[in-house]
Amino acid sequence: MAALFAPALKRWPGISDQSCLGRELTLGREVSIAPLVFIGDRVRLEDGVTVMPGCFLGDEVHVGAGTLIYPNVTILERCRIGRGCLIHSGTVIGADGFGFVPTPQGNVKIPQLGTVVLEDEVEIGANCTIDRGALGETRIGQGVKIDNLVHLAHNVTVGENSLLVAQVGVSGSTRIGRRVMLAGQVGLAGHLEVGDGVRVGAQSGVNHSVPGGQDVSGSPARPHKEWLQIMGHLPKLPDLYQRLKRLEQQVAELSPKPDKEPET
């Protein structure tokens, strides 16, 4: 019902003469490019792509048909965006991954040579960051929906139809399966495997791989039912501590006293 009453998106008609377009640009039918857009060389925009004001598309970016890019989005060189994607304002796709080698002279940057691939029908919220792979791809699977303020590090993969809620952070080279749900402020350490259908509760810290089909919560994350039991006992700890102190005192009072040494 909401879709029936939603107002139509206002698209800039055609290509603004206030945009800056690079060489060898390939445009499909009914592409819309608003004022103050910068597009690099050898970029390809398929049919019906809309690029709103203030966006930057680097060299050799490829954007699939029907994708909508809201204002002030940055898509850096060689990234590939699928069909029917929706990218909200302030998002940066293809920034360098956080790769450094500590040396006695300081931290030496490792060139980030990979790229980012968004498959079809991916939606990305406002102010998200998806880093390019150090080598190879950072890949977001078809139908993934990402909320605002999410960070995905280099070489992360996210499986089809997964949901990532606001302020999720995923460290490098972690692989997330299909239909995974990460609630708000979940953090995943690097080089983990999160299986298909896993659900992770809000503010959880996942520092180990999680097999498919599990629900986990807490930090460090543990099975959700176990975490609920722990949280249920936690408010009782002050009372249990006082009871334990009283029991220790009573035991001490009931314990036999050592005989006194005879006086000389």
Buried (B, 14 or more C-beta within 10 A) or exposed (E): EEEEEEEEEEBBEEBBEEBEBBEEBEBBEBBBBBEBBBBBBBBBBBEBBBBBBBBBBBBBBBBBBBBBBBBBBBBBBBBBBBBBBBBBBBBBBBBBBBBEEEEEEEEEEBEBEBBBBBBBBBBBBBBBBBBBBBBBBBBBBBBBBBBBBBBBBBBBBBBBBBBBBBBBBBBBBBBBBBBBBBBBBBBBBBEBBBBBBBBBBBBBBBEEBBEBEBBBBBBEBBBBEEBEEEEEEEEEEEEEEEEEEEEEEEEEEEEEEEEEEEEE
